[in-house]
């Protein structure tokens, strides 16, 4: 079902671009469109830095929990304009969590979530990582964000 929604989003960007005589579905345009749409639904900082980088093979994206780079989202540079949608929305939720000061760095491998401190083990399994409260929050909120975007784009 989420795959069909992604297809709808990609189609929406194509239609918007064609209407403006600018057929361009590049990753950067998708990122800009998603950011602008999500500002209606998430508390986001004024500026978000997006970096396409060589990340670990098992990673599509990350948000740095570092006060120097708190508004930086890194995306796997090999992702297509279609593949970038869900990882970027996921990371925007983290940026919003940071902006609202419910998620933040405490010190290296230590994270604060709702004033509770979590020590992260370097060897934490993917399943265990996904059960951390900030990741569970993203998992719960992501489907409604996708629905909101579809609604805003007139596709729902």
N, C-alpha and C positions, 0 to 999 in steps of 0.2 A: 504494500500500500504506500509506504514511504517512497519507493522507487517511482510509482506513478505520479506522486506529488512533485518529485524532483523533475520528471519529464515535463510536467505542467509549468513549473517555474522556468525551465529552460525555454520552453515554447513562449512563455510570456515575455521573456527578454528578447527573443527573436522578433516577436510581433512589435514590441515597443521600438526596437531598433529599425525595423523595416518601415514603420510609420514615419520615422524621422529620416528616412533615406540613408541610414547609417547601419547597415547590417554588420554588427559587431557583437559577438558573444564572448569576447575575451574574458579571461579570469578577472582582470582588473575591473572591467565594467560590471561583471557579476558582483564583485566585492563592493563596489560603490553603490550599486542598486540595493543590495541586501542591507548594507549599513544604513542607508537612507530610510528604507522601509522599517527596519528594526528599531530605529530611534523612537518610533511611535509606541513600541511595546516594552522596551528595555531602557533602564537608566544607564546611558553610556556617556563616556567623557566626550568633550568637544572634539578631541583629536584621537584617532586610532592609527597606529602605525602597523602596516601589514607588510610582512617580509616573506618572500618566497625563498626557501632555503633547502639545502640538502639535510633532511632530518633522518633519524634512524629509519630503517626499512619498515619497522612495525608502527611507525607514527605518521599520521596524516597532518597533524597540527598540534601546536601547544601555545599556551599563554604563559609568559614568564612571570613568576612570582618574585619579582625583584623591584624594589622601589624605583630604581633608575629606569626600568623598562615596563612599568605597570600597564601601559596601554599598547603593548606590542603583542601582536598575534603573528606567529610564524606558521606558514603552511608549506607542506611538502611541495617542492618546486615541480614535481612531475605530475601533479594533479591537473586534470582538464577543467574547463569552465563548469562542466556538469559535476565532476567529482569534488570540487571545492565547496559546494553549497553546504552540505551537512557539517563537515568539519569546521567551516567558518562560523556557521550559526552556533555550533557547540561552543566554540571559543568566545563568541560574542557574549554568551551567557556568563562565562567566566569573567570577562571584562566587566560586565555589569555587577557581578558579585563583588569584584574588587572595588569598583566605583562606589558601591553601597557600603563598603567596608565590612562586609560579612565574610569575605575571604581575603587572606593576606599572608605575606611572608612573616615568619617569626624569626627564624634563622635557618641556616642550611639544613635541608631535609626535615624542617619543622614548619608546619603550616597552622595558621589560625583560622578556624571556622566558627562563626557566631560566638566568639570569645573563648572557644575551647581549643586547646593546643593538641595537635596530632604530630607524632613523630613518625616520619615516613622511612620505612626500610628500603634501602636501595634495591633489594631483591623482592619487593612486593609483586605478587602475581597480578596479571591483568584483571582477573576476576576480583581479587581483593581491592585493587585500585578502583575499579568501577563501583564498589560498594561504599567508598568514602562519601561522606555527606555532600560535598560540593559536586561530585560526579553524579550522585543519585538525584540531586536537584536538577542538574542539566538533563538527565534522562527523563525526568518527569515533565520538564518544561518544553523540551524540544518539539514534540508533536504539535503543541498549540501554537508555537512560533511559526512552524511551517504552515499551519492552517491560516494564521493571521496574514502571512505573506500572500498566500493564494487569494484570500479574501481581498486584500489591498490591491492585488493585481487583477481583480475581477474574474478570477477563475474558480471561485467557490460559491 
